[in-house]
Amino acid sequence: MLKTKRVTEIYDLRVFTDDGNYFGDVEESIIAANKLFGWRIRATKGSYLSKVLGGAKGVIVPHQLVKSIGDVIIVSKAAVPSYESEEQADGPAAAASAKMR
């Protein structure tokens, strides 16, 4: 039997990646052309998003990246914003030459 939920029941659910990392909390749903487009996820204290985003409040996760909705929401690893520090992006040689300047 298919279980259904109202969109309002999803608000404030905890979101986890498929690796098991706490990602954030659902803040709002985004509906476009009478279809569910995505979810706005709030970067809460202690979440992976707050570590990655720094001062940003959250991200929008397209609904296609949501794997499961139940007591929590499971999202794909592709929803996780990727970031690299300046040193990692340029490599150790660039960091060493920057120190010499």
C-alpha positions as CSV (number, residue, x, y, z in Angstrom):
1,M,0.0,0.0,0.0
2,L,1.3,3.4,-0.9
3,K,1.7,5.8,2.0
4,T,1.2,9.5,1.3
5,K,2.1,12.6,3.3
6,R,1.0,16.2,3.1
7,V,3.7,18.6,2.2
8,T,3.2,20.5,5.4
9,E,4.1,17.3,7.3
10,I,7.5,17.4,5.8
11,Y,8.5,20.8,7.1
12,D,11.2,20.7,9.8
13,L,12.1,17.0,9.1
14,R,15.8,16.2,9.4
15,V,17.6,15.6,6.2
16,F,20.5,13.1,5.9
17,T,22.7,12.1,3.0
18,D,22.7,8.5,1.8
19,D,26.1,8.2,3.5
20,G,24.4,8.9,6.9
21,N,25.6,12.5,7.4
22,Y,23.2,15.0,9.0
23,F,22.5,17.5,6.2
24,G,20.1,20.0,7.7
25,D,16.3,20.6,8.2
26,V,13.5,21.1,5.6
27,E,12.5,24.7,5.6
28,E,10.1,24.9,2.7
29,S,8.9,23.1,-0.5
30,I,9.2,24.7,-3.9
31,I,6.3,24.0,-6.3
32,A,6.4,25.1,-9.9
33,A,3.7,24.4,-12.5
34,N,1.8,22.3,-10.1
35,K,4.7,20.0,-9.6
36,L,7.1,19.6,-6.7
37,F,10.4,21.1,-7.9
38,G,12.5,20.9,-4.8
39,W,13.1,21.5,-1.1
40,R,14.8,24.4,0.6
41,I,17.1,22.9,3.3
42,R,18.2,25.1,6.2
43,A,21.8,24.8,7.4
44,T,21.3,24.2,11.2
45,K,23.9,24.2,13.9
46,G,26.0,21.0,13.7
47,S,24.9,20.1,10.2
48,Y,27.1,19.3,7.3
49,L,25.7,22.3,5.4
50,S,26.7,24.8,8.1
51,K,30.3,23.5,7.9
52,V,30.4,23.7,4.1
53,L,28.4,26.9,3.5
54,G,29.8,29.0,6.3
55,G,27.5,32.1,6.4
56,A,24.8,30.9,4.0
57,K,21.5,29.9,5.3
58,G,20.9,26.8,3.2
59,V,20.5,25.3,-0.2
60,I,17.8,24.2,-2.6
61,V,17.8,20.5,-3.3
62,P,15.9,19.4,-6.5
63,H,13.3,16.7,-5.7
64,Q,15.0,14.3,-8.2
65,L,17.9,14.0,-5.6
66,V,15.5,13.0,-2.8
67,K,15.8,9.2,-2.4
68,S,13.3,8.7,0.5
69,I,10.8,10.5,2.7
70,G,9.6,9.0,5.9
71,D,10.6,9.9,9.5
72,V,13.6,11.7,7.9
73,I,14.5,12.6,4.4
74,I,17.4,10.9,2.6
75,V,19.1,12.8,-0.2
76,S,21.7,11.7,-2.8
77,K,25.4,12.6,-2.4
78,A,25.0,14.8,-5.5
79,A,23.0,17.2,-3.3
80,V,26.0,18.0,-1.2
81,P,27.7,21.2,-2.4
82,S,31.3,20.6,-3.3
83,Y,34.0,22.9,-2.1
84,E,37.7,23.1,-2.0
85,S,40.0,25.4,-0.1
86,E,42.1,27.7,-2.1
87,E,45.2,25.7,-1.3
88,Q,43.6,22.4,-2.5
89,A,42.3,24.0,-5.7
90,D,45.7,25.4,-6.7
91,G,47.8,22.7,-5.3
92,P,50.8,22.8,-2.9
93,A,53.1,24.4,-5.5
94,A,50.8,27.4,-5.9
95,A,50.5,27.8,-2.1
96,A,54.3,27.7,-1.7
97,S,54.8,30.3,-4.4
98,A,52.2,32.5,-2.8
99,K,54.0,32.4,0.5
100,M,57.3,33.4,-1.2
101,R,55.7,36.6,-2.6
